[in-house]
Amino acid sequence: MKGLEEVLTALLDTYFTKGLTRSDSTTQHRAPRLSTTDEIVSSYKRMIRQQSQSRTIRSSDPLLSAEEECASVWEGVWNNQPTAIRLTNPPPFDPLRPLQKIQVDKVRSLIKTYKSNKASGENGIHIILFKTLLPGPLAHHLTSGYNLLLFLQVTPTHWNHALVCMRPKDSSGFASKCRPISLKTMLRRLFERVLHPSLTASTASQIHPAQSGFTRGDSTLRPLQLADHSQRGYRVLYDAMYAFDSPLLHILSEESVSMGIPRGLHRCIHYLFFCNLTSTLVVNGRRSRLISRGRGLFQGTVLSPDLFNIYLKRLIIRFSTRFGSAMGLLLVVILAFADDIKVFARCYDEACDMTQFIVEECAEIGLTIRAAKCAVLSPDSRDIVMNNGSVSEVIASKQMATYLGLEVDYPGIHCVGKLGTAVFCLKNAI
């Protein structure tokens, strides 16, 4: 796989350079090239233009540059693990239960259906190049390489390095308020898509019905409808700090085993997500130093949403068991769309109990609830005090809050917000 990647990189460099070479001031000579060289060049120009037009990230410390502060902040997030266990040994090789081989037609289908507007990884090999070379022997070489990885149940170590683009979350542009988007190599992304059906087949039936988020077939519509029809008057919205970057890897590994994921698949996931993890940040067009990672999932990869659902499953099940059982019925008392959690209580005291339960359970699995981003929606406008370790924080009561992109109040979805969203969608459709 490493050799194939080097060949593709050299091919990309050759044709990208020839497509931009000008021999004199009046004539542009282009050597024979791939039919979509112009498309590759325009894609790179578009990506560079989008990066230059994005908001500039600023440092909150006058003594540090933006890239230095970002590196310091995220190195602390990815390596702050007082109770974590670093995973070094993968599950044992299981030759008696090999992973199913993939066929050439499946590889071709994965390449054809991959969106062409996705950014490439650090090596610059774009999906457009794969699509261009598809009529040749590329699919056969990829199939042979992937089948070898599936047989050995391992993945290349260099796949675990991510080029992380920092995107500001708000207008302040501070380095501490950015979202890290990991750009993985295209060979790894396609391999994750090879593994994805096996992972969903092993876990889909075990994910709690109240849980969804950023996976195929899931949308924000179902949790919004359930929330709108709940008869419980007290609703609390929670926000976890650095949710995707906080999971403790040994807990995620244990949860994967408990769900019965095949050992070979678990072994591949171990090599992809649990060991030898490094990142380089890109801040305002500049690269940071190399940062090692001891916890968290890569945002932007194919399997990360499913793995996060596995990680959060224990919290959802424990909460539903404690607060959602009444007269033998399982009531909807919690909804989780990825890390956006919303609970429904009958009274103020129950809302307080639910909040403390959420805070303690999240702390047990390495997540931190930040009160400033939470909200209480209730008819009596009472705040909730949560004890986060030795610190007490107040979750403020609000008349209205944003949940999954819509304005909601304590009866349900705010009608004016719903109408505005419908008009916006209609305009886009027209």
C-alpha positions as CSV (number, residue, x, y, z in Angstrom):
1,M,0.0,0.0,0.0
2,K,2.9,2.4,0.7
3,G,4.4,1.7,-2.7
4,L,1.0,2.3,-4.4
5,E,0.6,5.6,-2.5
6,E,4.0,6.8,-3.6
7,V,3.2,6.0,-7.3
8,L,-0.1,7.9,-7.1
9,T,1.7,10.8,-5.4
10,A,4.4,11.0,-8.1
11,L,1.7,10.7,-10.8
12,L,-0.3,13.5,-9.2
13,D,2.8,15.8,-8.9
14,T,3.8,15.1,-12.5
15,Y,0.4,16.0,-14.1
16,F,-0.4,18.8,-11.7
17,T,3.0,20.4,-12.6
18,K,2.5,19.9,-16.3
19,G,-0.9,21.4,-16.2
20,L,0.5,24.6,-14.8
21,T,3.8,24.9,-16.7
22,R,4.1,27.9,-19.1
23,S,7.1,28.0,-21.4
24,D,6.9,31.6,-22.5
25,S,4.6,34.6,-22.1
26,T,2.3,33.8,-25.0
27,T,2.1,30.0,-25.3
28,Q,1.2,27.4,-22.8
29,H,2.5,23.9,-23.7
30,R,0.8,21.0,-22.0
31,A,2.1,17.5,-22.3
32,P,-0.3,14.6,-22.9
33,R,-2.1,14.2,-19.6
34,L,-5.1,12.6,-17.9
35,S,-8.5,13.7,-19.2
36,T,-9.3,15.3,-15.8
37,T,-6.1,17.1,-15.1
38,D,-7.9,20.5,-15.4
39,E,-10.5,19.2,-12.9
40,I,-7.7,18.2,-10.4
41,V,-6.1,21.6,-10.8
42,S,-9.3,23.5,-10.4
43,S,-10.2,21.4,-7.3
44,Y,-6.9,22.3,-5.7
45,K,-7.3,26.0,-6.6
46,R,-10.8,25.9,-5.1
47,M,-9.6,24.3,-1.9
48,I,-6.8,26.9,-1.5
49,R,-9.3,29.7,-2.2
50,Q,-11.7,28.4,0.4
51,Q,-8.9,28.2,3.0
52,S,-7.9,31.8,2.3
53,Q,-11.4,33.0,2.6
54,S,-12.0,31.3,5.9
55,R,-12.0,33.3,9.1
56,T,-8.5,34.0,10.6
57,I,-7.8,32.2,13.9
58,R,-6.5,34.5,16.6
59,S,-4.5,33.8,19.8
60,S,-6.0,34.9,23.1
61,D,-2.4,35.0,24.5
62,P,-0.3,37.9,23.1
63,L,2.9,36.0,23.8
64,L,1.8,33.0,21.6
65,S,1.0,32.8,18.0
66,A,-2.3,31.2,16.9
67,E,-0.6,28.0,15.8
68,E,1.3,27.7,19.0
69,E,-1.8,28.2,21.1
70,C,-3.8,25.8,19.0
71,A,-1.1,23.1,19.4
72,S,-0.9,23.7,23.1
73,V,-4.7,23.5,23.6
74,W,-5.3,20.4,21.5
75,E,-2.2,18.6,22.8
76,G,-3.7,19.1,26.3
77,V,-7.1,17.8,25.1
78,W,-5.7,14.7,23.3
79,N,-3.3,13.7,26.1
80,N,-5.2,14.7,29.3
81,Q,-6.1,11.3,30.5
82,P,-5.7,10.9,34.3
83,T,-7.6,7.6,34.4
84,A,-7.0,6.4,30.8
85,I,-5.0,3.3,29.9
86,R,-2.9,3.5,26.8
87,L,-3.6,0.7,24.5
88,T,-0.5,-0.9,23.1
89,N,-1.4,-4.6,22.5
90,P,-4.0,-5.3,19.8
91,P,-6.4,-8.2,20.0
92,P,-4.8,-11.5,19.0
93,F,-4.8,-12.5,15.4
94,D,-7.8,-14.8,14.6
95,P,-7.0,-16.9,11.5
96,L,-10.1,-19.1,12.0
97,R,-12.4,-16.1,11.5
98,P,-11.0,-14.1,8.7
99,L,-12.7,-10.9,7.5
100,Q,-14.7,-11.3,4.3
101,K,-12.7,-10.5,1.1
102,I,-13.8,-7.5,-1.0
103,Q,-14.4,-7.8,-4.7
104,V,-13.0,-5.6,-7.4
105,D,-16.5,-4.4,-8.4
106,K,-17.1,-3.2,-4.8
107,V,-13.9,-1.2,-4.8
108,R,-14.9,0.4,-8.2
109,S,-18.3,1.2,-6.7
110,L,-16.7,2.8,-3.6
111,I,-14.5,5.0,-5.8
112,K,-17.3,6.0,-8.2
113,T,-19.7,7.0,-5.4
114,Y,-17.2,8.9,-3.3
115,K,-17.9,12.7,-3.5
116,S,-15.5,14.6,-5.7
117,N,-15.7,17.7,-3.5
118,K,-14.0,16.1,-0.5
119,A,-10.5,17.4,0.4
120,S,-7.6,15.1,0.0
121,G,-5.2,14.1,2.8
122,E,-1.7,15.2,3.5
123,N,-0.2,13.4,0.5
124,G,-2.5,15.3,-1.9
125,I,-3.9,12.2,-3.6
126,H,-7.4,13.3,-4.5
127,I,-10.4,11.1,-5.2
128,I,-10.6,12.6,-8.7
129,L,-7.3,10.9,-9.5
130,F,-8.7,7.6,-8.4
131,K,-11.7,8.1,-10.6
132,T,-9.5,9.0,-13.5
133,L,-7.4,5.9,-13.2
134,L,-10.4,3.6,-12.6
135,P,-10.6,2.2,-16.1
136,G,-7.0,0.9,-15.7
137,P,-5.6,-1.7,-13.2
138,L,-5.9,0.6,-10.1
139,A,-9.0,-1.1,-8.8
140,H,-7.3,-4.5,-9.0
141,H,-4.2,-3.3,-7.1
142,L,-6.4,-1.7,-4.4
143,T,-8.4,-4.9,-4.1
144,S,-5.3,-7.0,-3.6
145,G,-3.9,-4.6,-1.1
146,Y,-7.1,-4.3,0.9
147,N,-7.6,-8.0,0.9
148,L,-4.1,-8.5,2.3
149,L,-4.9,-6.0,5.1
150,L,-8.2,-7.8,5.8
151,F,-6.4,-11.2,6.0
152,L,-3.7,-9.9,8.3
153,Q,-6.1,-7.7,10.2
154,V,-3.7,-4.8,10.3
155,T,-3.3,-1.4,8.7
156,P,-0.3,0.8,7.8
157,T,1.0,2.9,10.7
158,H,1.3,6.0,8.6
159,W,-2.5,6.0,8.1
160,N,-2.8,7.1,11.7
161,H,-1.3,10.5,11.1
162,A,-3.9,13.2,10.4
163,L,-3.6,16.6,8.9
164,V,-6.0,18.6,11.1
165,C,-7.6,21.8,9.7
166,M,-8.8,24.1,12.5
167,R,-12.1,25.7,11.7
168,P,-13.4,28.5,14.0
169,K,-16.8,27.8,15.7
170,D,-17.8,31.4,16.1
171,S,-16.9,34.9,15.1
172,S,-14.3,35.4,17.8
173,G,-11.9,33.2,16.0
174,F,-10.0,32.3,19.1
175,A,-7.7,29.2,18.9
176,S,-9.5,27.6,21.9
177,K,-12.8,27.8,20.1
178,C,-12.0,25.8,16.9
179,R,-13.2,22.5,15.5
180,P,-10.5,20.1,14.4
181,I,-11.3,18.4,11.1
182,S,-9.0,15.5,10.4
183,L,-8.0,15.0,6.8
184,K,-6.9,11.4,6.3
185,T,-5.3,9.8,3.2
186,M,-7.8,8.7,0.6
187,L,-6.5,5.1,0.8
188,R,-7.5,4.9,4.5
189,R,-10.9,6.5,3.9
190,L,-11.7,4.0,1.2
191,F,-10.6,1.2,3.5
192,E,-12.8,2.5,6.3
193,R,-15.7,2.4,3.9
194,V,-14.8,-1.3,3.2
195,L,-15.1,-2.0,7.0
196,H,-18.1,0.1,7.6
197,P,-20.8,-2.4,6.5
198,S,-19.3,-5.0,8.9
199,L,-19.3,-2.6,11.8
200,T,-22.9,-1.5,11.3
201,A,-24.1,-5.1,10.8
202,S,-22.5,-6.0,14.2
203,T,-23.7,-2.9,16.2
204,A,-26.8,-1.5,14.6
205,S,-29.3,-3.7,16.5
206,Q,-27.6,-2.9,19.8
207,I,-27.6,0.9,19.6
208,H,-30.4,2.3,21.8
209,P,-33.4,3.6,19.8
210,A,-33.0,7.0,21.5
211,Q,-29.5,7.3,20.0
212,S,-28.5,8.4,16.5
213,G,-26.2,10.9,14.8
214,F,-24.1,11.5,11.7
215,T,-24.6,7.9,10.3
216,R,-26.2,6.7,7.1
217,G,-30.0,6.6,7.5
218,D,-30.0,8.9,10.5
219,S,-31.1,12.6,10.4
220,T,-32.1,15.2,12.9
221,L,-35.8,14.8,11.9
222,R,-36.5,11.8,14.1
223,P,-35.2,13.2,17.4
224,L,-36.8,16.6,16.6
225,Q,-40.2,14.9,16.1
226,L,-39.8,12.8,19.3
227,A,-38.9,15.9,21.3
228,D,-41.8,17.8,19.8
229,H,-44.3,15.2,20.9
230,S,-43.0,14.6,24.4
231,Q,-45.6,15.4,27.1
232,R,-43.0,16.2,29.8
233,G,-42.7,19.8,30.6
234,Y,-39.1,20.0,31.8
235,R,-36.4,19.7,29.2
236,V,-32.7,20.0,29.7
237,L,-30.2,20.3,26.9
238,Y,-26.5,19.3,27.5
239,D,-23.3,20.0,25.7
240,A,-20.1,18.0,26.2
241,M,-16.8,19.8,25.9
242,Y,-14.6,18.4,23.1
243,A,-16.9,15.5,22.8
244,F,-15.4,13.7,19.8
245,D,-11.9,14.4,21.1
246,S,-12.4,13.1,24.6
247,P,-13.3,9.3,24.5
248,L,-11.0,7.2,26.5
249,L,-9.7,4.6,24.1
250,H,-9.6,1.7,26.6
251,I,-13.3,2.2,27.4
252,L,-14.2,2.3,23.7
253,S,-12.3,-0.9,23.2
254,E,-14.1,-2.6,26.0
255,E,-17.5,-1.4,24.7
256,S,-16.7,-2.7,21.2
257,V,-15.9,-6.1,22.7
258,S,-19.0,-6.2,24.8
259,M,-21.1,-5.5,21.6
260,G,-19.7,-8.7,20.0
261,I,-17.7,-7.0,17.2
262,P,-15.8,-9.8,15.4
263,R,-12.2,-10.0,16.6
264,G,-10.7,-9.4,13.2
265,L,-12.7,-6.2,12.8
266,H,-11.9,-5.1,16.3
267,R,-8.2,-5.7,15.5
268,C,-8.4,-3.5,12.4
269,I,-10.2,-0.8,14.4
270,H,-7.5,-1.0,17.0
271,Y,-4.8,-0.3,14.5
272,L,-6.8,2.5,12.9
273,F,-8.0,4.4,16.1
274,F,-6.3,3.1,19.2
275,C,-2.5,3.2,18.7
276,N,0.3,5.3,17.2
277,L,-2.0,8.3,16.7
278,T,-0.4,11.6,15.6
279,S,-1.7,14.9,14.2
280,T,-0.3,18.1,12.6
281,L,-2.5,21.2,12.9
282,V,-3.0,23.6,10.0
283,V,-3.7,27.1,11.5
284,N,-3.9,30.1,9.1
285,G,-2.1,28.2,6.5
286,R,0.8,27.2,8.8
287,R,1.7,23.8,10.1
288,S,2.2,23.1,13.8
289,R,4.6,20.7,15.4
290,L,3.8,16.9,15.4
291,I,1.3,16.1,18.2
292,S,0.8,12.6,19.6
293,R,-2.7,11.6,20.7
294,G,-3.7,9.4,23.6
295,R,-7.5,9.8,23.4
296,G,-10.3,10.9,21.2
297,L,-11.6,10.1,17.7
298,F,-10.7,11.7,14.5
299,Q,-13.5,14.1,13.4
300,G,-14.2,13.6,9.7
301,T,-13.4,9.9,9.3
302,V,-15.9,7.3,8.1
303,L,-16.1,5.1,11.2
304,S,-15.8,7.8,13.9
305,P,-19.6,8.5,14.2
306,D,-20.4,4.8,14.7
307,L,-17.6,4.4,17.2
308,F,-18.9,7.5,19.1
309,N,-22.4,5.9,19.2
310,I,-20.8,2.7,20.7
311,Y,-19.0,4.8,23.2
312,L,-22.1,6.7,24.4
313,K,-24.3,3.6,24.4
314,R,-23.6,2.7,28.1
315,L,-24.7,6.2,29.3
316,I,-27.9,6.1,27.3
317,I,-28.9,2.6,28.5
318,R,-28.1,3.4,32.1
319,F,-30.1,6.6,32.0
320,S,-33.1,5.0,30.3
321,T,-33.1,2.1,32.8
322,R,-33.1,4.4,35.7
323,F,-35.6,7.1,34.6
324,G,-37.5,5.6,31.6
325,S,-39.2,2.6,33.1
326,A,-42.7,2.9,34.4
327,M,-45.4,0.2,34.7
328,G,-43.3,-2.1,32.5
329,L,-43.1,0.5,29.7
330,L,-39.9,2.1,28.3
331,L,-40.6,5.8,28.0
332,V,-38.6,8.2,25.9
333,V,-36.8,10.3,28.6
334,I,-33.5,11.0,26.7
335,L,-32.5,11.7,23.1
336,A,-28.9,11.7,21.9
337,F,-27.9,12.9,18.4
338,A,-24.1,12.3,18.6
339,D,-23.1,14.5,21.5
340,D,-26.3,16.7,21.6
341,I,-28.2,15.2,24.6
342,K,-31.7,16.2,25.6
343,V,-33.6,14.8,28.6
344,F,-37.3,15.1,29.5
345,A,-38.4,15.3,33.1
346,R,-41.8,15.4,34.8
347,C,-40.9,18.0,37.5
348,Y,-38.1,20.2,38.6
349,D,-36.7,17.7,41.2
350,E,-36.5,15.0,38.6
351,A,-34.7,17.3,36.2
352,C,-32.1,18.0,38.9
353,D,-31.6,14.3,39.5
354,M,-31.3,13.6,35.8
355,T,-28.7,16.4,35.4
356,Q,-26.5,15.1,38.2
357,F,-26.8,11.6,36.8
358,I,-25.7,12.8,33.3
359,V,-22.8,14.8,34.8
360,E,-21.5,11.8,36.9
361,E,-21.9,9.2,34.1
362,C,-20.1,11.5,31.6
363,A,-17.3,12.1,34.0
364,E,-16.9,8.3,34.4
365,I,-16.3,7.9,30.6
366,G,-14.1,11.0,30.2
367,L,-16.7,13.6,29.0
368,T,-17.2,17.0,30.7
369,I,-20.5,18.8,30.7
370,R,-20.1,22.6,30.4
371,A,-23.0,24.5,32.0
372,A,-22.5,27.6,29.9
373,K,-23.6,25.7,26.8
374,C,-26.5,23.9,28.4
375,A,-30.1,25.1,28.8
376,V,-33.2,24.4,30.9
377,L,-36.6,24.8,29.2
378,S,-39.4,24.8,31.7
379,P,-42.7,26.6,32.4
380,D,-41.4,28.1,35.7
381,S,-38.0,29.4,34.5
382,R,-35.9,27.8,37.3
383,D,-32.2,27.2,37.0
384,I,-30.5,23.9,37.8
385,V,-27.3,23.6,39.9
386,M,-25.0,20.8,38.9
387,N,-22.0,19.6,40.9
388,N,-19.2,19.0,38.4
389,G,-16.6,17.4,40.7
390,S,-15.7,20.0,43.4
391,V,-17.2,22.8,41.3
392,S,-20.9,23.8,41.3
393,E,-22.2,25.3,38.1
394,V,-25.5,26.7,37.1
395,I,-27.5,25.7,34.0
396,A,-29.5,28.7,33.2
397,S,-33.2,28.6,32.4
398,K,-34.0,30.0,29.0
399,Q,-37.2,30.8,27.1
400,M,-35.7,29.4,23.9
401,A,-32.6,27.4,22.8
402,T,-31.2,25.9,19.7
403,Y,-31.5,22.1,19.4
404,L,-30.2,20.4,16.2
405,G,-30.5,23.6,14.3
406,L,-34.0,24.6,15.3
407,E,-35.3,27.0,17.9
408,V,-37.1,25.1,20.7
409,D,-38.9,26.1,23.8
410,Y,-40.4,23.9,26.6
411,P,-43.6,22.9,24.7
412,G,-41.6,21.8,21.7
413,I,-40.3,23.2,18.4
414,H,-40.8,27.0,18.2
415,C,-43.4,27.6,15.4
416,V,-41.7,30.7,14.1
417,G,-38.4,29.0,13.9
418,K,-40.0,26.0,12.2
419,L,-41.6,28.2,9.6
420,G,-38.4,30.1,9.0
421,T,-36.5,26.8,8.4
422,A,-39.3,25.6,6.0
423,V,-39.0,28.8,4.0
424,F,-35.2,28.5,3.9
425,C,-35.5,24.9,2.6
426,L,-38.1,25.9,0.1
427,K,-35.9,28.6,-1.3
428,N,-33.0,26.2,-1.6
429,A,-35.2,23.7,-3.4
430,I,-36.4,26.3,-5.9
